[in-house]
Amino acid sequence: MYMQMALLGGDDLMISLVPADVGKPTSRLEKAKVEDGSCYWEKPLYETVKFSQDPKTGKFHEKIYHFIVTKDASRFGDVGVVSIDFASYAEATKISSLSLPLQNANPAAVLHVC
């Protein structure tokens, strides 16, 4: 996972994964330093996601997760947030790569998820 942004060189960033139905972090990526406008996390983040389907339509119920990027562990250090509905990828047969602009990020930042 990596992120591109401007003007935050030297800052340490971390990512917390928050399931919308839980409301608190279930996983965190360790701090990584912003260098030349990019931040890379070497270790992957794994999260087990359980899906449920509508018995009549077979459609997966939404399963939204928020990726909260912070300068430190406190909520006051928020850089931005991006949300993904994993139900959209429940039947994916290939690895997906996403580039998602962070909401509320100033300056603009993009989170690349592979």
CYANA upper distance limits for C-alpha pairs under 8 A (distance plus 0.5 A):
  1 MET  CA     40 TYR  CA      6.76
  1 MET  CA     41 TRP  CA      6.14
  1 MET  CA     42 GLU  CA      8.05
  1 MET  CA     44 PRO  CA      7.62
  1 MET  CA    111 LEU  CA      8.11
  1 MET  CA    112 HIS  CA      6.43
  1 MET  CA    113 VAL  CA      5.58
  1 MET  CA    114 CYS  CA      6.63
  2 TYR  CA     38 SER  CA      7.58
  2 TYR  CA     39 CYS  CA      6.01
  2 TYR  CA     40 TYR  CA      4.89
  2 TYR  CA     41 TRP  CA      6.59
  2 TYR  CA    111 LEU  CA      6.66
  2 TYR  CA    112 HIS  CA      5.85
  2 TYR  CA    113 VAL  CA      7.41
  3 MET  CA     38 SER  CA      6.05
  3 MET  CA     39 CYS  CA      5.68
  3 MET  CA     40 TYR  CA      7.12
  3 MET  CA    109 ALA  CA      7.48
  3 MET  CA    110 VAL  CA      6.11
  3 MET  CA    111 LEU  CA      4.90
  3 MET  CA    112 HIS  CA      6.22
  4 GLN  CA     37 GLY  CA      6.17
  4 GLN  CA     38 SER  CA      4.90
  4 GLN  CA     39 CYS  CA      6.99
  4 GLN  CA    109 ALA  CA      6.15
  4 GLN  CA    110 VAL  CA      5.87
  4 GLN  CA    111 LEU  CA      7.14
  4 GLN  CA    112 HIS  CA      8.47
  5 MET  CA     37 GLY  CA      5.50
  5 MET  CA     38 SER  CA      6.59
  5 MET  CA    107 PRO  CA      7.49
  5 MET  CA    108 ALA  CA      6.75
  5 MET  CA    109 ALA  CA      4.89
  5 MET  CA    110 VAL  CA      7.12
  6 ALA  CA     37 GLY  CA      5.60
  6 ALA  CA    107 PRO  CA      6.77
  6 ALA  CA    108 ALA  CA      7.70
  6 ALA  CA    109 ALA  CA      7.74
  7 LEU  CA     37 GLY  CA      7.41
  7 LEU  CA    107 PRO  CA      7.73
  8 LEU  CA     34 VAL  CA      7.04
  8 LEU  CA     37 GLY  CA      7.25
  9 GLY  CA     33 LYS  CA      8.41
  9 GLY  CA     34 VAL  CA      5.61
  9 GLY  CA     35 GLU  CA      5.91
  9 GLY  CA     36 ASP  CA      6.80
  9 GLY  CA     37 GLY  CA      6.58
 10 GLY  CA     33 LYS  CA      6.57
 10 GLY  CA     34 VAL  CA      5.81
 10 GLY  CA     35 GLU  CA      6.73
 11 ASP  CA     33 LYS  CA      6.24
 11 ASP  CA     34 VAL  CA      6.02
 11 ASP  CA     71 LYS  CA      7.37
 12 ASP  CA     31 LYS  CA      6.23
 12 ASP  CA     32 ALA  CA      5.78
 12 ASP  CA     33 LYS  CA      4.86
 12 ASP  CA     34 VAL  CA      6.69
 12 ASP  CA     71 LYS  CA      6.29
 12 ASP  CA     72 ASP  CA      7.73
 13 LEU  CA     31 LYS  CA      5.71
 13 LEU  CA     32 ALA  CA      5.88
 13 LEU  CA     33 LYS  CA      6.81
 13 LEU  CA     34 VAL  CA      7.71
 13 LEU  CA     39 CYS  CA      8.19
 13 LEU  CA     69 VAL  CA      7.21
 13 LEU  CA     70 THR  CA      6.09
 13 LEU  CA     71 LYS  CA      5.07
 13 LEU  CA     72 ASP  CA      6.92
 14 MET  CA     28 ARG  CA      7.77
 14 MET  CA     29 LEU  CA      6.27
 14 MET  CA     30 GLU  CA      6.20
 14 MET  CA     31 LYS  CA      5.07
 14 MET  CA     32 ALA  CA      6.89
 14 MET  CA     69 VAL  CA      6.26
 14 MET  CA     70 THR  CA      6.00
 14 MET  CA     71 LYS  CA      6.93
 14 MET  CA     72 ASP  CA      7.08
 14 MET  CA     73 ALA  CA      8.02
 15 ILE  CA     28 ARG  CA      6.15
 15 ILE  CA     29 LEU  CA      5.72
 15 ILE  CA     30 GLU  CA      7.90
 15 ILE  CA     31 LYS  CA      8.37
 15 ILE  CA     67 PHE  CA      6.83
 15 ILE  CA     68 ILE  CA      6.00
 15 ILE  CA     69 VAL  CA      5.09
 15 ILE  CA     70 THR  CA      6.90
 16 SER  CA     25 PRO  CA      6.33
 16 SER  CA     26 THR  CA      8.12
 16 SER  CA     27 SER  CA      6.42
 16 SER  CA     28 ARG  CA      4.87
 16 SER  CA     29 LEU  CA      6.98
 16 SER  CA     66 HIS  CA      8.49
 16 SER  CA     67 PHE  CA      6.29
 16 SER  CA     68 ILE  CA      5.66
 16 SER  CA     69 VAL  CA      7.10
 17 LEU  CA     25 PRO  CA      5.83
 17 LEU  CA     26 THR  CA      6.53
 17 LEU  CA     27 SER  CA      5.75
 17 LEU  CA     28 ARG  CA      6.57
 17 LEU  CA     65 TYR  CA      7.19
 17 LEU  CA     66 HIS  CA      6.32
 17 LEU  CA     67 PHE  CA      5.40
 17 LEU  CA     68 ILE  CA      6.99
 18 VAL  CA     22 VAL  CA      7.64
 18 VAL  CA     23 GLY  CA      6.61
 18 VAL  CA     24 LYS  CA      5.88
 18 VAL  CA     25 PRO  CA      4.84
 18 VAL  CA     26 THR  CA      6.50
 18 VAL  CA     27 SER  CA      7.95
 18 VAL  CA     65 TYR  CA      6.05
 18 VAL  CA     66 HIS  CA      5.50
 18 VAL  CA     67 PHE  CA      6.97
 18 VAL  CA     68 ILE  CA      7.99
 19 PRO  CA     23 GLY  CA      6.55
 19 PRO  CA     24 LYS  CA      7.54
 19 PRO  CA     25 PRO  CA      7.66
 19 PRO  CA     26 THR  CA      7.87
 19 PRO  CA     63 LYS  CA      8.21
 19 PRO  CA     64 ILE  CA      6.64
 19 PRO  CA     65 TYR  CA      4.80
 19 PRO  CA     66 HIS  CA      6.70
 20 ALA  CA     63 LYS  CA      8.11
 20 ALA  CA     64 ILE  CA      6.04
 20 ALA  CA     65 TYR  CA      6.05
 20 ALA  CA     66 HIS  CA      7.25
 21 ASP  CA     64 ILE  CA      8.24
 27 SER  CA     45 LEU  CA      8.00
 27 SER  CA     47 GLU  CA      7.93
 28 ARG  CA     45 LEU  CA      8.06
 29 LEU  CA     41 TRP  CA      7.89
 29 LEU  CA     43 LYS  CA      8.22
 29 LEU  CA     44 PRO  CA      8.42
 29 LEU  CA     45 LEU  CA      7.13
 30 GLU  CA     41 TRP  CA      8.15
 31 LYS  CA     72 ASP  CA      8.39
 32 ALA  CA     39 CYS  CA      6.85
 32 ALA  CA     40 TYR  CA      6.98
 32 ALA  CA     41 TRP  CA      6.67
 33 LYS  CA     39 CYS  CA      6.50
 33 LYS  CA     40 TYR  CA      8.18
 34 VAL  CA     38 SER  CA      5.91
 34 VAL  CA     39 CYS  CA      5.03
 34 VAL  CA     40 TYR  CA      8.26
 35 GLU  CA     39 CYS  CA      6.82
 51 PHE  CA     60 PHE  CA      7.12
 51 PHE  CA     61 HIS  CA      7.45
 51 PHE  CA     63 LYS  CA      7.69
 51 PHE  CA     87 ALA  CA      7.54
 51 PHE  CA     90 ALA  CA      8.19
 52 SER  CA     60 PHE  CA      6.24
 52 SER  CA     61 HIS  CA      6.28
 53 GLN  CA     57 THR  CA      8.43
 53 GLN  CA     58 GLY  CA      5.91
 53 GLN  CA     59 LYS  CA      5.89
 53 GLN  CA     60 PHE  CA      4.78
 53 GLN  CA     61 HIS  CA      6.23
 54 ASP  CA     58 GLY  CA      5.52
 54 ASP  CA     59 LYS  CA      5.94
 54 ASP  CA     60 PHE  CA      6.85
 54 ASP  CA     61 HIS  CA      7.40
 55 PRO  CA     59 LYS  CA      8.47
 60 PHE  CA     87 ALA  CA      6.35
 60 PHE  CA     90 ALA  CA      8.14
 61 HIS  CA     87 ALA  CA      7.06
 62 GLU  CA     85 ASP  CA      6.52
 62 GLU  CA     86 PHE  CA      7.66
 62 GLU  CA     87 ALA  CA      5.73
 62 GLU  CA     88 SER  CA      8.18
 63 LYS  CA     85 ASP  CA      5.72
 63 LYS  CA     86 PHE  CA      5.94
 63 LYS  CA     87 ALA  CA      5.94
 64 ILE  CA     83 SER  CA      7.07
 64 ILE  CA     84 ILE  CA      5.99
 64 ILE  CA     85 ASP  CA      4.68
 64 ILE  CA     86 PHE  CA      6.66
 64 ILE  CA     87 ALA  CA      8.25
 65 TYR  CA     83 SER  CA      6.09
 65 TYR  CA     84 ILE  CA      5.95
 65 TYR  CA     85 ASP  CA      6.92
 65 TYR  CA     86 PHE  CA      7.84
 66 HIS  CA     81 VAL  CA      7.10
 66 HIS  CA     82 VAL  CA      6.23
 66 HIS  CA     83 SER  CA      4.82
 66 HIS  CA     84 ILE  CA      7.03
 67 PHE  CA     81 VAL  CA      6.07
 67 PHE  CA     82 VAL  CA      5.81
 67 PHE  CA     83 SER  CA      6.62
 68 ILE  CA     78 ASP  CA      7.69
 68 ILE  CA     79 VAL  CA      8.30
 68 ILE  CA     80 GLY  CA      6.66
 68 ILE  CA     81 VAL  CA      5.00
 68 ILE  CA     82 VAL  CA      7.25
 69 VAL  CA     78 ASP  CA      6.49
 69 VAL  CA     79 VAL  CA      5.93
 69 VAL  CA     80 GLY  CA      5.95
 69 VAL  CA     81 VAL  CA      6.51
 70 THR  CA     74 SER  CA      7.89
 70 THR  CA     75 ARG  CA      7.66
 70 THR  CA     77 GLY  CA      5.64
 70 THR  CA     78 ASP  CA      4.71
 70 THR  CA     79 VAL  CA      5.60
 70 THR  CA     80 GLY  CA      7.65
 71 LYS  CA     77 GLY  CA      5.49
 71 LYS  CA     78 ASP  CA      6.84
 71 LYS  CA     79 VAL  CA      7.13
 72 ASP  CA     77 GLY  CA      6.28
 72 ASP  CA     78 ASP  CA      8.44
 73 ALA  CA     77 GLY  CA      7.88
 74 SER  CA     78 ASP  CA      8.13
 79 VAL  CA    104 ASN  CA      7.81
 79 VAL  CA    105 ALA  CA      5.96
 79 VAL  CA    106 ASN  CA      7.78
 80 GLY  CA    102 LEU  CA      5.70
 80 GLY  CA    103 GLN  CA      5.91
 80 GLY  CA    104 ASN  CA      5.63
 80 GLY  CA    105 ALA  CA      5.09
 80 GLY  CA    106 ASN  CA      8.49
 81 VAL  CA    102 LEU  CA      5.63
 81 VAL  CA    103 GLN  CA      5.79
 81 VAL  CA    104 ASN  CA      7.45
 81 VAL  CA    105 ALA  CA      8.13
 82 VAL  CA    100 LEU  CA      7.36
 82 VAL  CA    101 PRO  CA      7.50
 82 VAL  CA    102 LEU  CA      5.60
 82 VAL  CA    103 GLN  CA      6.54
 82 VAL  CA    111 LEU  CA      8.47
 85 ASP  CA     89 TYR  CA      8.33
 86 PHE  CA     90 ALA  CA      6.90
 92 ALA  CA     96 SER  CA      8.48
 95 ILE  CA    114 CYS  CA      7.96
 96 SER  CA    114 CYS  CA      6.71
 97 SER  CA    112 HIS  CA      7.75
 97 SER  CA    113 VAL  CA      6.14
 97 SER  CA    114 CYS  CA      4.84
 98 LEU  CA    111 LEU  CA      8.49
 98 LEU  CA    112 HIS  CA      6.12
 98 LEU  CA    113 VAL  CA      5.60
 98 LEU  CA    114 CYS  CA      6.94
 99 SER  CA    110 VAL  CA      6.87
 99 SER  CA    111 LEU  CA      6.23
 99 SER  CA    112 HIS  CA      4.89
 99 SER  CA    113 VAL  CA      6.89
100 LEU  CA    110 VAL  CA      5.90
100 LEU  CA    111 LEU  CA      5.68
100 LEU  CA    112 HIS  CA      6.80
100 LEU  CA    113 VAL  CA      8.40
101 PRO  CA    108 ALA  CA      7.88
101 PRO  CA    109 ALA  CA      6.38
101 PRO  CA    110 VAL  CA      4.71
101 PRO  CA    111 LEU  CA      6.67
102 LEU  CA    108 ALA  CA      7.66
102 LEU  CA    109 ALA  CA      6.18
102 LEU  CA    110 VAL  CA      6.22
102 LEU  CA    111 LEU  CA      7.22
105 ALA  CA    109 ALA  CA      6.67
